[in-house]
Amino acid sequence: MNIGMISTRLAGTDGVSLEAAKLAFVLEHLGHTVYFCAGELAPELPGLLAPELHFTDPVALDLQKRAFGRAGYDPELIAEIGERARELKRPLTAFLQQYQIEFVIAQNVFAIPMQLPLGQALAELLQELNLPALAHNHDFYWERPRFAAHCLGDFLDQYFPPDLPNLRHAVINSAAQRDLKARRGIDSTLLPNVFHFETPPPPLDAFSADFRQAIGLTDEDWLILQPTRVVPRKGIELAIGLLARLNDPRAKLVITHHAGDEGLDYLRQLQEMAAAQNVDLRYVADKVGDVRQELADGRKIYTLWDTYPHADFVTYPSLYEGFGNALIETVYFRKPALVNRYSVYVEDIAPCGFQFIEIDGAVTDKAVTAVHDLLTHPKKARSIVDYNYQIGLEHFSYGTLQRILERLL
């Protein structure tokens, strides 16, 4: 079967792009052919690049700016969204026809309303063509405060997500599953983030072996990895607090991802906080990218997966997550971790039986002692991470994803 995966962006290391790639891998393993259509596409993906589908498209940005942050109903805006939706149907129709698509997977198109006309356009096309489809919903508009006030009337309830007889829904956590049913009466399947636990991660190689040296660390240092974007909901101040209380010159906090998605103020606050608490904070986003590169001046760009093998410990102090991709990634790379007990973790991940050092919004003496114990007793950490890997294999593997997709298709 020819399956068409449609989104605003299918490139880079954002959660939607990563999980879409995993779905595609498993679907191809099942014998299907997957094609892609988005406003930004990774170069290796076959399909149609249509920049007007991107959430940074100027028209989409203007419509979104006018739609949110004020209450009421704006019929003129609704009409403009509809007009743009008709325009977006052209590249979508071309994609469906060119690749003879028999089944559509909408990656977050119907969940987060950053491309309002795309949601309407795809919903109308699915209805007109009666094309079977799956909406893979990563985060709904009601989960984000910035979408609470709007002047769209019932537009969001009509398209985000739409309730169509030929459209099934998948969500990434139990809370979203409950909310979708309570708000819209729509049933959905729980589809957690997964990793290829059946295939162990690649070992260090000649390219990645010098990552520690590249960021100024020695083999004796404790590389404590914060493998997330720099946005306030990641709770990175808790990681700084942990290192301050460890009070050991070997401890270095290494942040891998770029700041800027929500401004640079949070990064500056973290840097000031680290300096005030005498914590060695290494912000190395300029050395970590989507693909490996060797630059003309001799510098290297490593991938996120190049950093994990060097880590002695991982911090995951998020205040809120839709799921927790980096946490499962930490399990995959067999690294011990501290996790803040955010709501989705408590409901969907912790019950599986993982052994993490947990905190509940504050770094405790018990947590500091436990982290220090694992950093100074690697053999104890090894038994824990091996146990966690088996839990990951059971609950968050490609085998898990395959069983769910077979039912949905």
C-alpha positions as CSV (number, residue, x, y, z in Angstrom):
1,M,0.0,0.0,0.0
2,N,1.2,3.5,-0.8
3,I,1.0,5.6,2.4
4,G,1.3,9.4,2.4
5,M,2.7,11.1,5.5
6,I,1.7,14.8,5.6
7,S,2.9,17.5,8.0
8,T,4.1,21.1,8.2
9,R,7.7,19.9,8.8
10,L,9.4,16.5,8.5
11,A,13.0,17.3,9.1
12,G,15.4,17.7,12.1
13,T,15.1,16.5,15.6
14,D,11.7,17.8,16.8
15,G,9.5,15.1,18.3
16,V,7.0,15.0,15.4
17,S,9.7,14.4,12.8
18,L,11.5,11.8,14.9
19,E,8.4,9.8,15.5
20,A,7.2,10.1,11.9
21,A,10.5,8.6,10.8
22,K,10.0,5.6,13.2
23,L,6.5,5.1,11.9
24,A,7.8,5.1,8.3
25,F,10.5,2.6,9.2
26,V,8.0,0.1,10.7
27,L,5.5,0.6,7.9
28,E,8.2,-0.2,5.3
29,H,9.2,-3.2,7.3
30,L,5.5,-4.3,7.0
31,G,5.8,-4.0,3.2
32,H,4.2,-0.6,2.6
33,T,5.8,2.2,0.6
34,V,5.8,5.6,2.4
35,Y,6.0,9.0,0.7
36,F,6.1,12.4,2.4
37,C,4.6,15.8,1.9
38,A,5.5,18.8,4.0
39,G,6.7,22.4,4.1
40,E,10.2,21.2,5.0
41,L,11.5,17.7,4.1
42,A,14.7,16.0,5.1
43,P,16.7,15.5,1.9
44,E,16.5,11.7,2.0
45,L,12.7,11.6,2.1
46,P,10.9,10.8,-1.1
47,G,7.8,12.9,-1.8
48,L,6.7,16.5,-2.4
49,L,8.2,19.5,-0.8
50,A,5.6,22.3,-0.6
51,P,7.0,25.3,1.4
52,E,3.5,26.8,1.7
53,L,2.6,24.0,4.1
54,H,5.2,25.1,6.7
55,F,4.1,26.6,9.9
56,T,6.5,29.5,9.2
57,D,4.8,30.3,5.9
58,P,4.1,34.1,6.0
59,V,0.3,33.6,5.3
60,A,0.1,30.9,8.1
61,L,1.9,33.2,10.5
62,D,-0.3,36.1,9.8
63,L,-3.5,34.1,10.2
64,Q,-2.3,32.5,13.4
65,K,-1.3,35.9,14.8
66,R,-4.8,37.3,14.1
67,A,-6.6,34.2,15.3
68,F,-5.2,33.9,18.8
69,G,-4.9,36.2,21.8
70,R,-8.3,37.8,21.5
71,A,-11.8,36.5,22.1
72,G,-14.9,36.7,19.9
73,Y,-15.7,35.7,16.3
74,D,-14.1,37.1,13.2
75,P,-16.0,35.9,10.1
76,E,-13.6,37.7,7.8
77,L,-10.7,35.8,9.2
78,I,-12.6,32.5,8.8
79,A,-13.2,33.3,5.2
80,E,-9.5,34.1,4.6
81,I,-8.5,30.8,6.2
82,G,-11.0,29.0,3.9
83,E,-9.5,30.8,0.9
84,R,-6.0,29.8,1.8
85,A,-7.2,26.2,2.4
86,R,-8.4,26.0,-1.1
87,E,-5.0,27.1,-2.3
88,L,-3.3,24.5,-0.2
89,K,-5.4,21.8,-1.6
90,R,-3.5,22.1,-4.9
91,P,-0.1,20.8,-3.6
92,L,-1.9,18.2,-1.4
93,T,-3.9,16.9,-4.4
94,A,-0.8,16.8,-6.5
95,F,1.0,14.7,-3.9
96,L,-1.9,12.3,-3.5
97,Q,-2.2,11.8,-7.3
98,Q,1.5,11.7,-8.1
99,Y,2.3,9.0,-5.6
100,Q,-1.1,7.2,-5.8
101,I,-1.6,7.5,-2.1
102,E,-4.0,4.9,-0.6
103,F,-3.8,5.8,3.0
104,V,-2.8,9.1,4.7
105,I,-1.1,9.7,8.0
106,A,-1.4,13.3,9.2
107,Q,1.4,14.1,11.5
108,N,0.1,16.7,14.0
109,V,-1.7,18.6,11.2
110,F,-5.0,18.2,13.1
111,A,-3.6,18.8,16.6
112,I,-1.6,22.0,17.1
113,P,-3.2,24.9,15.2
114,M,0.0,26.5,13.8
115,Q,-1.1,26.0,10.2
116,L,-4.9,26.7,10.3
117,P,-5.7,26.5,6.6
118,L,-3.7,23.2,6.3
119,G,-6.0,21.6,8.9
120,Q,-9.1,22.6,6.9
121,A,-7.6,21.8,3.5
122,L,-6.6,18.2,4.5
123,A,-9.8,17.5,6.4
124,E,-11.9,18.6,3.4
125,L,-9.8,16.5,1.0
126,L,-10.1,13.4,3.1
127,Q,-13.8,13.9,3.2
128,E,-14.2,14.6,-0.5
129,L,-12.0,11.6,-1.5
130,N,-13.2,9.3,1.3
131,L,-9.5,8.4,1.7
132,P,-8.7,6.3,4.8
133,A,-6.4,8.1,7.2
134,L,-4.8,8.2,10.6
135,A,-4.3,11.4,12.6
136,H,-1.1,11.1,14.7
137,N,-1.8,13.8,17.3
138,H,1.2,14.9,19.4
139,D,-0.2,18.0,21.2
140,F,-3.7,19.5,21.1
141,Y,-4.4,23.2,21.1
142,W,-6.1,23.0,24.5
143,E,-2.8,21.9,26.1
144,R,-1.1,25.2,25.2
145,P,-2.1,28.4,27.0
146,R,-1.3,30.5,24.0
147,F,-4.2,29.0,22.1
148,A,-6.8,29.5,24.9
149,A,-8.1,32.8,23.6
150,H,-9.2,32.9,20.0
151,C,-11.7,34.5,17.6
152,L,-12.3,31.4,15.5
153,G,-15.7,30.4,16.8
154,D,-16.2,26.6,16.4
155,F,-13.5,26.4,13.7
156,L,-11.0,24.5,16.1
157,D,-13.7,22.0,17.1
158,Q,-14.4,21.4,13.4
159,Y,-10.8,20.8,12.2
160,F,-8.5,20.4,15.2
161,P,-9.1,17.5,15.1
162,P,-11.9,16.7,12.6
163,D,-14.3,13.9,13.4
164,L,-14.6,11.9,10.1
165,P,-15.8,8.4,9.6
166,N,-12.7,7.6,7.5
167,L,-10.2,9.1,10.0
168,R,-8.8,7.3,13.0
169,H,-6.9,9.0,15.7
170,A,-3.7,8.2,17.7
171,V,-2.4,10.1,20.7
172,I,0.9,9.9,22.6
173,N,-0.4,9.9,26.2
174,S,-3.4,8.8,28.3
175,A,-4.3,12.4,29.3
176,A,-4.7,13.4,25.7
177,Q,-6.8,10.3,25.1
178,R,-9.2,11.2,27.9
179,D,-9.4,14.8,26.9
180,L,-10.1,14.0,23.2
181,K,-12.9,11.7,24.3
182,A,-14.3,14.2,26.9
183,R,-14.1,17.3,24.6
184,R,-15.0,15.8,21.3
185,G,-16.4,12.3,21.9
186,I,-13.6,10.9,19.7
187,D,-12.0,7.6,20.5
188,S,-8.3,7.2,19.9
189,T,-5.4,4.7,20.2
190,L,-2.5,5.3,22.5
191,L,0.7,5.4,20.5
192,P,3.7,6.0,22.7
193,N,7.1,7.3,21.5
194,V,9.3,4.4,20.8
195,F,12.9,3.4,20.0
196,H,14.5,0.5,18.1
197,F,15.4,-1.4,21.2
198,E,15.6,-4.6,19.1
199,T,18.9,-3.1,17.7
200,P,21.3,-1.7,20.3
201,P,22.7,1.8,19.7
202,P,25.9,2.2,17.7
203,P,29.1,2.3,19.7
204,L,31.7,5.1,19.7
205,D,33.5,5.4,16.4
206,A,36.4,7.4,15.1
207,F,34.3,10.4,14.4
208,S,32.5,10.6,17.8
209,A,35.4,9.4,20.0
210,D,36.7,13.0,20.7
211,F,33.4,14.7,21.6
212,R,34.6,15.1,25.2
213,Q,37.8,16.8,24.1
214,A,35.9,19.0,21.7
215,I,33.8,20.5,24.5
216,G,36.8,20.8,26.9
217,L,36.2,17.8,29.1
218,T,38.6,15.2,30.3
219,D,37.9,11.5,30.9
220,E,37.8,12.2,34.6
221,D,35.0,14.7,34.4
222,W,31.4,13.7,35.0
223,L,29.5,14.6,31.8
224,I,26.0,15.2,33.0
225,L,23.9,15.5,29.8
226,Q,20.8,17.7,29.4
227,P,19.6,16.4,26.0
228,T,16.7,18.9,25.4
229,R,15.8,22.2,23.9
230,V,16.4,25.3,26.1
231,V,12.8,26.3,26.9
232,P,11.3,26.9,30.4
233,R,9.1,23.8,30.5
234,K,12.3,21.7,30.4
235,G,13.0,22.7,34.1
236,I,16.8,23.0,33.5
237,E,17.2,25.1,36.6
238,L,16.6,21.9,38.6
239,A,19.6,20.3,36.8
240,I,21.7,23.3,37.8
241,G,20.4,22.9,41.4
242,L,21.5,19.3,41.4
243,L,25.0,20.1,40.3
244,A,25.3,22.9,42.8
245,R,24.5,20.5,45.6
246,L,26.7,17.8,44.2
247,N,29.4,20.4,44.7
248,D,32.1,18.4,42.9
249,P,34.5,20.0,40.3
250,R,34.2,16.9,38.1
251,A,30.5,17.6,37.5
252,K,29.8,19.4,34.2
253,L,26.3,20.1,32.9
254,V,26.2,19.8,29.1
255,I,23.2,21.2,27.2
256,T,23.0,19.9,23.6
257,H,20.1,21.7,21.9
258,H,19.7,25.2,20.7
259,A,17.8,27.9,22.5
260,G,15.7,30.4,20.6
261,D,12.4,28.6,19.9
262,E,10.8,30.7,22.7
263,G,13.5,33.4,22.9
264,L,16.9,33.6,24.5
265,D,15.9,34.9,27.9
266,Y,15.7,31.5,29.5
267,L,19.2,30.6,28.4
268,R,20.6,33.8,29.8
269,Q,18.8,33.1,33.1
270,L,20.3,29.6,33.3
271,Q,23.8,30.9,32.6
272,E,23.5,33.5,35.3
273,M,22.1,31.0,37.7
274,A,24.9,28.5,37.0
275,A,27.6,31.2,37.5
276,A,26.0,32.3,40.8
277,Q,26.0,28.7,42.1
278,N,29.4,27.9,40.8
279,V,28.1,25.2,38.3
280,D,30.1,24.4,35.2
281,L,27.5,24.8,32.4
282,R,28.5,23.9,28.9
283,Y,26.0,25.0,26.2
284,V,27.3,23.1,23.2
285,A,24.5,23.5,20.7
286,D,26.9,24.9,18.1
287,K,28.7,21.6,18.1
288,V,25.6,19.3,17.9
289,G,23.4,19.2,14.8
290,D,21.1,16.9,12.8
291,V,23.9,15.4,10.7
292,R,27.6,14.9,11.2
293,Q,29.9,17.4,9.5
294,E,33.5,18.3,9.3
295,L,33.9,22.0,8.7
296,A,36.5,23.7,6.6
297,D,38.3,25.1,9.8
298,G,38.6,21.5,11.2
299,R,35.7,21.7,13.7
300,K,33.2,18.9,13.9
301,I,29.5,19.0,14.1
302,Y,28.3,15.9,16.1
303,T,24.8,14.4,16.3
304,L,22.8,14.0,19.5
305,W,23.5,10.3,19.3
306,D,27.2,11.0,19.4
307,T,26.9,12.7,22.8
308,Y,25.0,9.9,24.7
309,P,27.9,7.3,24.8
310,H,30.1,10.0,26.5
311,A,27.5,10.8,29.2
312,D,27.9,9.6,32.8
313,F,24.4,10.7,33.8
314,V,21.4,12.3,32.2
315,T,19.1,14.9,33.7
316,Y,15.5,15.1,32.6
317,P,13.8,17.6,35.0
318,S,11.0,18.6,32.7
319,L,8.0,20.3,34.2
320,Y,5.7,19.2,31.3
321,E,6.1,16.9,28.3
322,G,3.7,15.5,25.8
323,F,5.5,12.2,26.3
324,G,9.3,12.2,27.0
325,N,11.2,11.2,23.9
326,A,14.6,12.0,25.4
327,L,13.9,10.0,28.5
328,I,13.2,6.8,26.4
329,E,16.3,7.7,24.4
330,T,18.3,7.7,27.6
331,V,17.0,4.2,28.4
332,Y,18.0,3.1,24.9
333,F,21.6,4.4,25.4
334,R,21.7,2.7,28.8
335,K,22.4,5.8,30.9
336,P,21.2,6.4,34.5
337,A,18.9,9.4,34.8
338,L,17.2,11.8,37.2
339,V,13.6,12.6,36.2
340,N,11.1,15.2,37.5
341,R,7.7,13.5,38.0
342,Y,5.8,15.4,35.3
343,S,2.2,14.3,34.8
344,V,2.6,12.1,31.7
345,Y,5.6,10.4,33.2
346,V,3.6,9.5,36.3
347,E,0.7,8.1,34.4
348,D,2.3,6.5,31.3
349,I,6.0,5.8,32.0
350,A,6.6,5.3,35.7
351,P,4.1,2.4,36.0
352,C,6.3,0.3,33.6
353,G,8.8,-0.1,36.4
354,F,11.8,1.9,35.3
355,Q,14.5,2.6,37.9
356,F,15.2,6.4,37.7
357,I,16.1,8.8,40.5
358,E,12.9,10.8,40.9
359,I,12.2,14.3,42.2
360,D,8.9,16.1,42.5
361,G,9.6,19.7,41.6
362,A,12.6,20.1,43.9
363,V,16.0,18.6,44.3
364,T,16.2,16.7,47.6
365,D,19.0,15.4,49.7
366,K,18.0,11.9,48.9
367,A,18.2,12.6,45.1
368,V,21.6,14.2,45.5
369,T,23.0,11.3,47.5
370,A,21.5,8.8,44.9
371,V,23.1,10.6,42.0
372,H,26.4,10.8,43.7
373,D,26.3,7.1,44.5
374,L,25.7,6.2,40.8
375,L,28.4,8.6,39.6
376,T,30.9,7.0,41.9
377,H,29.8,3.4,41.5
378,P,29.5,2.7,37.8
379,K,28.9,-1.0,38.3
380,K,25.7,-0.2,40.3
381,A,24.6,2.1,37.5
382,R,25.3,-0.6,34.9
383,S,22.9,-3.1,36.5
384,I,20.2,-0.4,36.6
385,V,20.5,0.7,33.0
386,D,20.5,-2.9,31.8
387,Y,17.3,-3.5,33.7
388,N,15.7,-0.3,32.2
389,Y,16.7,-1.4,28.7
390,Q,14.6,-4.6,29.1
391,I,11.7,-2.5,30.3
392,G,12.1,-0.3,27.2
393,L,12.2,-3.3,24.9
394,E,9.0,-4.6,26.4
395,H,6.9,-1.4,26.3
396,F,8.5,1.2,23.9
397,S,10.1,-0.8,21.1
398,Y,9.5,-1.0,17.4
399,G,7.7,-4.3,18.0
400,T,5.3,-2.3,20.2
401,L,4.8,0.2,17.4
402,Q,4.3,-2.5,14.8
403,R,1.6,-4.2,16.8
404,I,-0.3,-0.9,17.2
405,L,0.1,0.1,13.5
406,E,-1.1,-3.3,12.3
407,R,-4.4,-2.8,14.2
408,L,-4.8,0.8,13.0
409,L,-4.2,-0.1,9.3
